[in-house]
Amino acid sequence: MFITKLNEVLSSKKSFVADPLNSVSLGICLLINIIHWVILYIKIKPGNRYILLHYNVVYGSDLVGKSTYIYLIPFVALILLLINALVASFFYKKEKLASYFLNIASVAIQLIFLAASLVLIIANES
């Protein structure tokens, strides 16, 4: 049953966005990225004050800079999301399974970047 369903999904002629797995994973990625921007804006206002930008478990804080630089984290995550979506849409025409893996990896990337920002938020509050 699983094999027949997998063959049916992989042989369908839907467009990249119409495929439920692609649209749901891209929607989740966009939602996580929006939440990322909102949390950063609420917790750390952009400005000229200096905050901790990098924390290492071994050495402790090793990079301090302006608070606007922390917004590079969700920006890079958004750029990676767009690149993964473009590559996945290219692969979707040839190999659908590769596009599914790329889209699911995009969700993991968004979560990792969100976790990094949350650690920096917690480190800057104390």
Buried (B, 14 or more C-beta within 10 A) or exposed (E): EEEEEEEEBEEEEEEBEEBEEBBEBBEBBBEBBEEBBEBBEEBBEEEEEEBBBEBEEEEEBEEEEEBBBBBEBBEEBBEBBEEBBEBBBBBBEEEBEBBBEBBBBBBEBBBEBBEBBBEBBEBBEE
